[in-house]
Amino acid sequence: MPQSLLQTLRKLNVWVAVLVGIMLLTCAGFILLDIVLRQLGSSFGGTDEISGYAMAIATSWGMAFTMLELGHVRIDLLRSRMATRGRVIMDLMSMLVLTATITLIAVQCWPVVAGSLKNASTANTPLETPLAWVQIPWIAGWAWFAIMAWLTFIAAVVLVLRGQFDETESAIGAFAEQDALL
Amino acid sequence: MIVYVSAGLLALLTLSIPVGIVLFLLGLGVDSFFSPFPLIKGLGNLVWSSSNSATLIAIPFFVLLGEILVRSGVATRTYSALDKWVSWLPGGLIHANIATATMFSATSGSSVATSATVATVAMPQAERLGYDPKLFSGAIAAGGTLGIMIPPSINLIVYGFLTQSSIPQLFLAGLVPGIALALLFVLVTALICAMRPDLGGEQRRFPLSEMLGALTDLLPIIVLFTVIIGTIYNGWATPTEAAAVGVAGALAIAAAFRGVSFRMLMESLTGTIKVTSMIMLVVIGASFLNFTLASAGLGTELRNFLEGLGMTPLTTILVVVLIYIVLGFFIETLSLMVVTIPIIVPLVEAQGYDTIWFGILMIVLIEMALITPPVGLNLYVVQGARKSGHMGEVMLGAVPYVLVMLAMAAALIAFPQIALFLPSVL
């Protein structure tokens, strides 16, 4: 059960990552077009602003994928010298700390969006982008990350209680160092 | 506060909590214990403003560029082409390792990806041609580190973002030291192999026609690099725009070499997201820590701290270098850089040093961290790719290059112009 949950989460987040990647590619395309247009004496205007929004949204939505792929760097100097049980305890603790912190971040981000909604704030730019339009997808990414983190943590706890330490490690362990940045 | 943050940093990192999360926790700690007003109210805004950035979007673009080149097999072609150009030197193929690593780092901006690529391509050749595995693998590990120095460098983008210094200026400043390091690596290898021919391999000369033929594999990469860097320096494009051009260029090159497939594109995209989110969690965490430290009055405390110590600027820099060397044994590149920036950069700045110059010095020290045991990511990557022999061989083989980097750090301190000359004239 916990394994199939983790499997589903991974599959889901691969799709999220691909979508985010396509969004970034599209953004690169827009920037290219804008450079070409500039040579011809015109411009979309505001590509900078839009790429900023794209980056914020890409950042928040990519986080859960990276977590499930064990991509968030951890220093495992002490951890790697421990026996399996010790490692599992450190992994669980570190996962709990991550989950709690991300939840806090997601909660603390809400006032930003709430403020933009209440004041109907627009960006201080020629585009006058209504900020809520871009901040809602952005905070949804952090909320998604928090939810994914809780589900992963719960799955890991179940795995540990069942004594399936190897499976726990492949779910929330430290990355294989050489794969981390490839 | 400085002591609290430093001690807390080391303790939390040792517990193997993800680096980005550690930075958030420290920021929250500074908020609860040292700040007269609640800084947590600024957290949401900070997370928004530090990721809503048209500068930082250059990071996924440069990562993607590298992913495309590596996954489409362009690296393999580059390696065999460079072999034909540089293997006449004493040390033979080892120079191709360094040259390929230099070229790839120049376009992709990631050290580890560079080392992994070169190691996978080069290792089978080493066995076939009877090279000594130590120097051969050490050269790959060391060559790969150049990725974070030679522009476009993701680490320099992050440094520029966190210290609010100009990224084009940083790129300019990194160019000369980066190329000098690559040339010194080649020189040192040639010297070692001239004295001890058994460490190198056969020197091979290729007919001019083959060398010229190999150019078709090299030119696209050289053109891509020139376009990216040239447009930034000429002021035609921002680093972000140049990165977008780079992505298109890499796709075009990959397509020309028939390396584009659906699978390769999917892998490149997910690989990019993985690396980018990893970097961004650390960067956002560092921005938050930066903000809390500055609001809680780090500046004043630092001034008092420095006056209390009575250190001259030179001693300060030497102590800082020592700190990086020691931390570099245990912590890796980006983490090392990002966790130290909030504390060390204000300290160095307070002593009157230039932040652009210090960025380059820091990069040299961080490159060294990549190939110094016990934790040297590139050493593991190369060892992982060669699948035989002992880790110790790679470490030993990297020693000459560590010494070169130390010499470069000393030279940068003695002659800041090595880094600052180009930004001052262009």
Interface residues (C-beta under 8 A of the other chain):
Chain A: V14 A17 V18 V20 G21 I22 L24 L25 C27 A28 G29 I31 L32 D34 I35 T47 D48 E49 S51 G52 Y53 A54 M55 A56 A58 T59 S60 G62 M63 F65 T66 E69 G71 H72 V73 R74 I75 D76 L77 L78 R79 M90 D91 M93 S94 V97 L98 T101 I102 L104 I105 Q108 C109 W110 P111 V112 V134 Q135 W138 W142 A174 E177 Q178 A180 L181 L182
Chain B: L13 T14 L15 S16 I17 P18 V19 G20 I21 F24 L25 I40 K41 L43 G44 N45 V47 W48 S51 N52 S53 A54 L56 I57 P60 F61 L64 S110 V112 A113 A116 A237 T240 E241 A243 A244 V245 V247 A248 M266 S268 L269 T270 G271 T272 I273 K274 V275 T276 S277 M278 M280 L281 V282 I284 F330 I331 E332 L334 S335 P374 V375 L377 Y380 V381 G384 A385
